[in-house]
Amino acid sequence: MPTHHRFADVAGRRVFYREAGSPDAPTVVLLHGYPTSSFMFRHLIPALASELHVIAPDHIGFGLSDAPDVDEFDYTFDALADVTAALLDGLGIEEYAIYVQDYGAPIGWRLALRDPSPVRAIISQNGNAYEEGFVEEFWRPIWDYAERPDAEREAALRPALDVEAIRWQYTHGVPDPSVVSPDTWTHDAALVGRPGNDLAQLALFRDYVSNVALYPALHEHLRTSRVPVLAVWGRSDEIFAPAGAEAFRQHAHEPEIHLLDGGHFLLESALEEVVPLVLRFLRTRL
C-alpha cells in the first residue's frame, strides 16, 4: 500500500501528514513524540496499511509542519491537541484508534478526554499516563525548569536540543545500536534546529507539567469507558520506565502489556515484534 505525503491547512497553519490504506478501513492515528515527527512511523505505516487506514501528522513545530515563532503560536499541549482535532475533523475522521508515543501521549489523552466517543482503542508505545513511569534522573531538570524557568535552569536543558542528546534518545537501551539508522537523529536534529524552534521546544518543556495534571481524569476515563488499551514498551527506556506500561493495570480494563527488548524509540529496533501485536490487538478491538 503506498504512503501518501500530504499537507492540510488547519486554522491558518500548514500541517503535514502521512496517509495510507483504504479510507473504508478502520482508522488508526499515529501521534509522534519529541524530538521527531511522523518520520518515526515511516516503516510502521506500510506495515499497518494493508488492514487499516493510517493517519500520521507532524505536530506544529515538528517535522514538515509549520514552526511559527513563539509569539505567533501558543506552544502548549492543549494547542497541539487543538490542531490535531481540527485536522481529523477536516479529514472527516469520525472514529479511530490512537497510537501514541512520548509527546503524542498527552495529545492523545486530550483527544480522548475532550470527546471520548471517537477514540475506540488506545495503543501506547513508551507514552506515559502515570507518574510511575517517569525516570527521575531524566525528568528532574524539566520539572525544575517548569517550576522556575530562569536562565540557569534553561541552560541546563538546552543540551537536550543538540544532536548528541537526540542520538542518545534513539540508541539508549537498544541491544545493538548499529541497527538504528543515523538518518533518525540527523533528520530530527536538523528540523528541531530551525531558527526560533529552540524557544518553541523550551515552551513545551515548561508545559509538560500540565500533562501530569490530566492523569486523574484520564484514569477515571480508562476505568469507566473500558476503552481497550495496548501498551507496547521498550523495557530499557531511560525516559519512560516499564512501570509506566504496567501502571495501566490500575485503571484500564484488562490491558494488554508487552515489554520488549529496546529503548525509547522501539520501532527502530523491534518493528517486527511490534507490528503483529498492534495488528492482532486492533483486529479484535475494532
N, C-alpha and C positions, 0 to 999 in steps of 0.2 A: 504494500500500500504506500503510495507516495506521501511525503510530508509537504504540506503547503506552507509557505512563509508569507505572512500577510501583515498588513497594518490597518488599524481602525482609529477613527477619530473619536475620542472619549472626552467629553467636556472640554474640547479645545486642545487636548493633548494627543499626540501620536503614540499609539500603543502597538508594539509589535507582538505577534503571537504565532505559534505554530499550530497547524491543524492537520489531522489525518483521520482516516477511517470514514465509514459511512455515517452521514448525519442521522440516518434512521436507527443506528445502533445506540445503546446506552452510552451516555457521555461521562467521561472522567476528566476532571480539570486538574492539571498538574501545576502546583504552586511552588516556585523555587525559593531558595534561601539566599543568604549572604555568603559570599560576595558575587554570586554567579547570576544566572538568568535561565531562560528556557533551554539554553545550550546544555545544561546539565542533564536534560532529558532527551538529548539527540538520539541516543541508542534505545531508550525505553519506548519512545513514541512509536516507531515502526513495529516494535515487538508487541504492542498492545492494539495497534490499529486494525489487525485482522479481525478482531472481535468487538472493538469499541470505537466510539467517536471520541477523539482526543483533542483537547484544547490546552495549550500551554503558553500563557502570556509572560512577557517580561514586565516586571513591576516598573513604575515610574522611577527613574534614577538608576536603572539597571539595564544591562543588555543593550538592545537596539531601540528600546522605548525612549521617549523624550526624557531629558535630565535637566529640567529647568533649575534656575538658581533658587536658593532657599527663600529669597524674598518674593519669588513668583509662585511657589508651591509649598504647601504645609507638609513637610516630611514627617508624617506620623503614620502609625499602623492603621489608624482609623481612615486616613486619607487614601492609603494604598488599597484598603478593602473597598472603599467607595468606588475607586477606579475599576477594580476587578468586578464588582457587582454590576456596574454600568456596562462594562464590556460584555459580560454574559447576557445581560438584558438585551443589549443591542444585537447580539448574535442569535437571540431567540432561544437561548438555552433555558429550559424550564425545570428540568430535573437532572441531577448529576451526582456523581461521587467526587470526593476531593482526595487528591494525593498530595500531601504536604510535607515539606522538609524545611527545617530551620525557620527563617523568616516567613516562609509560606504557611507555617502552622498558625501563628496568631492572625494572619489574614484569613485563613480558612475558618478559624474559630469564630471570627466576627461574622463571616457569611452565615454560618450555622446558627449563631445566636440571634442575628437580626431577622432572619426568615428561615426557620428550620425546615419547612416543608420541601424545598427543592433538594436539600442535601440528603441523599439516600444512603450513603455509606462514607466512611472515613478510613483512609489509609495514611498512617503517619510513619514516615521514614526519617528517623532522627529529628523529629519535630516535637518539641516539648509541650506538655499540657499540665505538668505538675512540677512543684518546686523540688521534688525528689531528684529530678534528672539533672539539675544544674551542677556542673563541676566547679567547685568554689574557686580554684586557682585561676580558671579562665574567666569567670564572671565577676570576681571581686572588683577589678578596675572599672567595669561597666556600671556596677551598682554605685561605686564611689563617684563616678562622673555624673550619673543621674542625680545623685544627692547634692553634689556641689560641682557644677560644670565650670571650674576655673581653669586658668591656663596650665597649671601644673598637672591637673588630672587629665586635661585634654592631651597634653604632651605624652602622657603615659599610654594613651590609647592610639595615638597616630600611627605607631608602627603596625597596627592591625590592618592598615590600608596598604601596606607595602607588599611587593610581590613575594617576599620570603614568607611572610605570615600567611598569605593566601596559599602558597605552595604547601605549607605545613598543614593547613586545613584539609588538603586533598590527600596527603601522603601519610599522616599520622594514623597509626592503628592498622595500616594495610600490611598484610603478611609479606607481600612482595611489591614494594613501591614502584618497581620498574614497569608494572602493568598499567600505571596511571600515566596517561599522556601529558607531557608538558604543555600541550595546547590548552589544557584546562586552566591552569593558573596564569599562563601568559595571556590568554584571552580575557579572563576576568580582571586581571590587574590593569590591562590597557583600558578597559571600559570604566572601572572604578576610578582610574586616574584621570578621567576627563576634567578639564578646568572647572573648578567650583564644586565638583562632585564630592570632594572631601567634606565639605560643610553639610551636604545632604546626608552623608553616611554618619557623621557625628550626631546630627539631629535624631536619626533613627536609633543610635546607641542610647541617647538620653531618653528616648521614648519607650525603650524596651520594658521598663518597669510597668507600663500601662498594661502590658500583656499578662503579667502575673496577677494584676488586679482582676482580670477577667476569669481567672481559673475557677473560683467558686461557682459562678454562673454556668461555666462550661461543664463542670462536674455534675451539676444538677440537670443540665440538658442531657448529658450522657445517661444519667440514671433514669430519667423519666421518658426520654424519647426511645431508648433502646436501639438507637441507630447502630448498625453493625460497625465494628472497629477492627482493623488490622494494624498492628504495629510491627514493622519490619525494620530492624535496627542493627547498625554496626556496633558490635559489643565492645569494641576498643575505642569508641568515640570519647575524646577527652574534652568535649564541649557539652554534649548531652549524654550522660551516662546511661547504661542499660536500666537503671532504676526508673528513668523516665518512661520507658516502654512498659515495664512491669506495673507501674502505677495505674495504668488503665484498668487493671483488675479491680480497683477500688470502686469504680462507678459505671464503667461500660458493661453492657450485657454480654457475657461470655465472649470477651475479646480474644482474638487470635493473635498471639505474640510469638515472634521469631527473632532470636538474637543470632546474627550471622557473623562470620569472621571478617571483620572490616572496620572501617572508621566512619568519619562524619559523612563523606560522600560515597556511600556504599555502592552506588550504581557503577562507579568507575572500576571496581574490582570484583563485584559479586552480581553483576547483571543477570547471569544465567540462573542464579538461585532466586533472585527477586521476582523475575517475570512470571514463573509458574505459580508462585504464591499469590501474586496480585491477580492473575487471570482466574485462578480457581476461586479465590475469595469473591471476586466480582461476578463470576458466573452464578454463584449460589446466592448472592445477596441482591443482585439487580434483576 
